[in-house]
Amino acid sequence: MKKWILAFALVYSSVYAQENKFVSYLKNNKTVLDLNGKNQWEQLKSDAEQNQFLILGESHGAQDAQLIDFSLLKYLNKTVGTQNYIAELDYAQSSCINEYLKNGNETILNNVFRYWVKNKAQWGNYDFYNKIFKIRALNRTLPKTKQITFSGIDKVQDFDLYFKLIDKFLGTKKNLLLDSLRVIVNDTYNDSQIIKISDFAKNYFEKIEKNRIEFEQLFGKQLPIFKYLIQNLSYSSTKKSGVNRPEAMFRNYKELYSILHFENKKLYGMWGYFHSHQVPVQFVGEDFASKLVSSDQPSAKKVISIVCLPIDSKYNVWDSKSSTWTKQPFSYDDKSLLQVDGIENLKALTTNNSTTLFKINSLNSPFAKTGQLFNGTSPQGKLMGDFRRRDFAYQYVILMRNSDWLNPLPKTF
């Protein structure tokens, strides 16, 4: 009995020491954020200065993530000159947002959001919509050389909007090489056409390569973006192209990085939770950020990920039975959704209704290669990161406590 008690005491002591190590570190590496205050992000200033691409990760649905996004974007713009927002949007959607930011045409902006409203997507909400208004207001206080613009690197989301953009490129140009593309973009789109469109775009991209001189005469300096649009269109069907969404995002990022000359530019964007982590998930594989940091792309070793974790919050879920948005619990200390390993340590160091930034990559951090604050338990089983080649899944964590949901736009928007 004494041996059993001693063994239990040793195990308990070891576990407590481990937990205490993490808590002691976190106490000295946190900042309570006032999202309406100034200079709230000084804790990550050094990483922002030394790196090129900062990615904010969030699980879609919580309102505070939109507030965090704008606050951080504003800070980065002011301190390190960030003006290129790398967006989880397709290129046509980002082009429409840029047009609104430039001239204030709300009709163009509304066209982007109507797609999400129509498709019951969480992004069709007032909070995201109002954030774009705030970015335009911020831009109007800045010189043109410092104003924020969006670059969409996602697969095609809104085909109707995407085809309208391609049609703008075609304009009134007359050439037999353009006729087949014109037929595609002017046809009425439906989802059953995705394989056909993907196959057409792949073949049309090859046609551009074979007739490069003639296409250069037709499009001039716009040819690289035109090619980008066609190539991304070829990824529409994963089954046909063999390119899944994370791979398409990664390829598109590399292409736009070169086309738009991002080599010496600071980059930033808010992305979904899994797109933003820098380690592959066991049995799932790489996603956008993990693909990027694994590559030889010029910015690969200059990426910082900051991930929002909600606690005791709410998010918007579409209820198909009632045809309405419902407000559901959103908390990453709950196995029915996701219980993140070590989340209780963050919770113990914060208060209700707070937003707290934790830096987990400081010198002598105990988090390196542990999976703490990344691994977790969900209804589907254990979520495990592969830390063999990397120390951190992300460098910062933001604990969001008691966030409200994203306020859905009306069905009639």
N, C-alpha and C positions, 0 to 999 in steps of 0.2 A: 504493500500500500504506500509506504514511504517513497519507494522508487517511482511509483506512478505519479504521486503528488509532485515529486521533484521534476520529473520529466514534463509534466503539465506546466509547472512554474517556469521552466526554461523556455518552453515553446511560447507561452504567454508573454514572457519577458522579451523574447526575440521579436514577436509580432508588434508589441508595444513600442519597442525601440525603433522599428522600421517606420511605424506610423508617426512617431514623434519626430523622426528625421525629416519626413516630408512636411509636417506641420511647421516645424522650426524654420525650414527653408521658406515656405510660403509666406509666413509672417513677415519676413524681411524682403519679400519680392512681390508686393501687391500695391495697387493704387485704387482707391475708391473713386469712381468717375462721376463727375457732374456733367452730363451730356450737353448742358447748356452753358457750361463754364469755358474758360480759356485755358489753353496749355494743359489739358487733361491727359495728354498722351506722352508726356516727357519721358516716361519710363521706357518707351520703345524708340525714342529719338535716335539713339546711337545705331540701332539695327536699321532704322529707316535711312539713315545717312550712308551706312556701309553696304546696303543691299539695294537691289533694283526693283524687285517685284514683291509687293506686300499683298497677301490674299486674306481677306476676311471670310471665314467660313461660318455658316449658320444653317440650322435646320428650318426650312421655310415654315412660316406660320406665326411667329412671335413678333409683336410690334416693335419691341425695343431694338431688335437687330437693325431695323431701318433707321432708327435714331442714331445708333452706334455708327452705322455706315456713313451717314452724312457728317457726323462729328469728326470721325477719323479722316475722311476725305478732305474736309475743310482744313484740318490740322496739317496734313501732309502737303496740301497745296501751298499753305503758308510757309512751312518750315523747310521742306526739301524740294519744292517746286513740282509736285506731282500734278499732272493735268490729263494724263491718259488713263481712262477708266476701262479696264479690260473686263468685258461684261459677259455674263451668262445669257446672252441674247444672240440671235442670228444677226448677220451684217445689215440686213434690211431694217430690222427693228432698231438697231443702234443708229442707223442713218436717220431714221425718222426722229429719234430723240435728239440727235444733233441738230436737225433742222429746227425743232422746237426751241432748243437752247439758243439758237442763233437768232430766230425771228419771232418767237413767242406764239407761233401758230398752234393753238390748242387742238384744232381739228386733226392735225397730223399726229400729235401725241395721243389723242383719243383713239385713233386707229390702231395703235400698238396695244393699248389696254383693252380694247373691245375684243381682240382675239382671245385674251386670257379670260375675260368675263364669259364669252361664248363657250369656251372649253372648260369652264369650271376649274380654272387653275388658280392656285393661291395667290399668284402675283397680280391678279386682278383686284387690287385693293387700294383704298384711299391713302394708306400710309406710304406705299411705294410711289403712288401718283403724286402726292404732295411733296415727296422728297425730290422729284424731278423739278418741281416748281422752285424748291429751295436752291437747287443747284443753279438754275437759271438766274435767280436773284443774286446768288454769290458771284456768278460769272459777270454780271452787270457791274459789279464793284471792282472787277479785275481788268488789267490791260489785256488786249487780244492775245498777246503772247503767253499769257498765264491762264487762260480760260480752259475749263474742263470739257473734254469731248469723250464720247463713248466709242469703243471698238468691239463689235460683237464677234465672238469666235465659236459660237455654238453651231450645231447642225441646224438645218432649216427648221424653224418652228412654224412660222406663218407663211405658207406657200403663196397665198394670194399677194401678200405684201412683198415677198421676195421676187415674184414674177414682175410686179410693177416696177421694182428697182431695175431689174434686168432690161425691161422694156424701155426705161429711161436711157439706159446705155445705148440701146439700139436706135432710139430716136427715129429720125427719118432716113437713116442710112439705107442705101439700096445696094445689095450685093447678094448673089446666089448663096454665098456661104452663110448668110444670116437667115435665110428663109425657113429652114427647118426649126431653128430656135424660136423664131417668131410664132410659129404655129403652136409650139409647146406653151409659151408664156401667155398667149392670148386665149388658150383653151380654158374651159371651166374646170377648176381643180376639184378632185375628190380623192380620198385616201386610197382608193383601189388602184390609183395610178402611180403609187410611189416606186414600185419596182421598175415600171416602164420609164419613169422620169430619171431614176438613178442610172439606169442602163444608157439612156439617151445622153445624159450629161457626161458619162465616162467616155463615150464615143465622140462626143462633140469636143471634149477637152483634147482628145487625140487629134481631132481635125484642126484645132487651133495650133497645135504644135507642128503639124505637117504643113500648114499654110501661114506660118508665123509672119512672113514679110507682108502678106496681104492684110492680115489682122492688125499688124502694127500701123499700116496705112489707114485702116478704118478707125482705130481707137487711140492711136498715139500713146500719150503718157497714161491714159486710163486702162491700157491693156492689162497690166498686172492685177488690178482690182477686178476687172472683168473675168480674167482667168480664175482668180480666187473664187468668185461667185459660182462659176461653172463647176470648178473642182469640188467645192463644198456641196453643191447640188448633187454631185455623183455619190456622196456619202449617204444620201437620204434613206436608202434601204440597206440596213446592215447585212441582210441576207444576200443581197446582190453585190454589194461593194466589199464585204468582208471587213468593214471599218465600223466599229461600235462608237457610241457617243464619246466616251473618254478619249479614244484614239483620234476621233475627228477633231475634238477640241484642241488636242495637243498639236496635231498637224496644222490646224488653222492658226493657232498661236504662232507657230514657227514661221508660217507664210506671212502673216501680217507684221510680225516683228521685223522681217526683212523689207517688205513692201513699204511700210510706213516709217522705216528707219528709226526704230525704237532703241538702237544700240546704246545711246547715251541718255535715254529718257527714264524717268522714274515712272513706274507702273503700279496700278492698284486696281482692285475690284472685289466685289462681294460675290461669293459663290456658295453653292450648296455644301453641306457638311462633308460629304464623302469626296466631292471634287477637290476639296482644299487640303486634305491630309497628305503628308509626305511619305508615308510608308504604305506598302501594299497591304491589303487585308488578306489574311490566310483564307484560302479556298475561293477568294473572289478576284484578287489580283490588283493591278495598278489602276488608279484613276488619274484625273488631269494633273494635279500637282505632283503626285508621286511619279508619274511618267516624266514630267518635266525635270524634276531634280535627279532622276536617274539617267538623263540624257547628256549629250555633249552640246546642247543648245547654249549660246553665250550667257544667258541669264540663269542657267540651271543651278549654279552654286551661290546665287544671290537672291534666293527666295525665302521669304518669311511668312509663315502661316499663323493667323490669329483666329481662334475658334470660339464661338459663342456657345455656351452650354446653359439651357434654361432650367430653372428650378421653380416649382410651385407656380408655373405660368400657364397661359392658355394659348391655343392655336386654332386656326380655322380649318374645319373638315367639312367637305361637301356630303350632304345626306341625300342620296339619290331617291330615297323613298318619299321624303317631304319636299324635295327639290329646293332645299335651303342650305345655307351655311350654318354650321353649328359650332359652338364654342366648346372645345374639349381640353381636358388637363394636358399639360405639356411639362414634364419634369424628368430630367435625366438621372434621377435617383430611384426610378421605378422600373422594375423588370418587365412590366406589361408594355412598356415602350422601349426604354433603354436605361439600364443602370450602369453608369460609368464607374469603373474602378477608381476609388480615391475621391469620389465626388463629395463624400461626407466631410472630408478635410476642408474642402473649399467652403462648404456650407457652414462649418463650425467657425470659420474666420470672417463671415459676412453677416449682414443683417437683412431683415425683410426690406423689400422695395429698393434694393441697392444694385448697382452695377459695378463689378470689381474686376480689374485687370490683374492677372498673375503672369509674371515672366518666369518661364520654367527652363530657360536655357542659359541661365547665368553660370559663371565659373563655379565648378564643383557642385553642379546641380545633382541631386539624388535621383532625378527623373530619367536620366539618360538610359535608354534601352530597357526600361522597366515595364512599359505599357501602361503605367499609371496615368490616369486622366485620358486614356484612349480606349484601352480594352474595356469590354463591358458585357453585360448579359441582356439579351433581348428575347422576345417570344420565339424567335427563330433559332436561338442557341447562343453560344459564346462568340463574341466579336473579338478577334485577335489580330493585332498588327504584327507584321514581320519586321523586327528591328535588327536583323543580322547586319544589314549594310548601312543603317542610319540610326542616329541616337534619339531623334525626336520625331513624333508624328506632326507636331506643330510646336512653335516656340512660345506662344502665348495662349492663355485661356481667359475668356471673359465669362464670369458667372453672372447670368441675368436672373434676378430674383423677382418673382411676381409681375412678370411682363403680361400685358394684355395681349389679345389676339390682334391679327391684322384685320382691320375693318373692311369687309368686302364691299366692292362697288356694286351698285344695284344691277339686277339682270337686264334692266332697260338702258344701261349706260350706253 
